[in-house]
Amino acid sequence: MAVNKESYHKIREELDAKNVDIIAVSKIKPIEDILALYELGQRDFGENYVQELVDKNASITDRNIRWHFIGHLQTNKVKYIAGFIHLIHSVDSLKLLQEINKQAKKNNRIINCLLQVYIATEETKYGLDENELTDIMNEVNSGNLLNISIKGLMGMASFSEDLSKVRKEFKNLSDIKSKYPQLQVLSMGMSQDYTIAVEEGSNMVRIGSLLFGARNKK
Ligand SMILES: *Cc1c(COP(=O)(O)O)cnc(C)c1O
């Protein structure tokens, strides 16, 4: 399926005006689709699966792509992406953060991270609750994790037709972020709910199907 260029230009125009970054979520989509958006100026791409990301990164070496990891990340797989990942959106435990720090150090890098906060009320999703977030921020502020840089928070709203619920969940995350003035990035909003997310303060949206078309199941 071809990339929806018209949709890309429209969303880009809309969000550039609001200083919102777009992460093009390319999971399960072929390299040609990534390169088609790259040709239009897109540089930030998001992936959910470690092996798929490693393969894609290895086959696109001559471009300045910034890779974002947005899926659930297992501790034992951090090492495969630590050498090149630009931003990990989905840090949901201290254990994972410590492993990222360790692998970043091995690679002589500082890895940018977002802490994923659980905000959905409908289904079980990965993410920290507020107490866990506080604990991790305390650990970060204690200066023991020198090879990671916490840039902000990420969250996913419920997959719900009830837009007032979705809005409430986004607002909740926005309120949590405002307690941490040192954090800049608020990654929230996907194809179906990004407009609401931006209205509630998101400055980074992760958009897949609106740009690349619907996905087949992996
Ligand atoms: C797949 C995915 C997206 C993109 O979803 P679309 O509905 O296709 O825009 C965004 N964020 C995360 C965490 C995802 O897994």
The ligand as an ORCA input file, in Angstrom:
! r2SCAN-3c Opt
* xyz 0 1
  C       1.057      1.559     16.487
  C       1.267      2.654     17.442
  C       1.013      3.989     17.099
  C       0.408      4.414     15.770
  O      -0.907      3.984     15.671
  P      -1.884      4.520     14.507
  O      -3.237      4.310     15.075
  O      -1.619      3.678     13.320
  O      -1.583      5.945     14.266
  C       1.312      4.973     18.026
  N       1.819      4.670     19.232
  C       2.077      3.397     19.613
  C       2.648      3.152     20.949
  C       1.808      2.355     18.731
  O       2.044      1.098     19.125
*
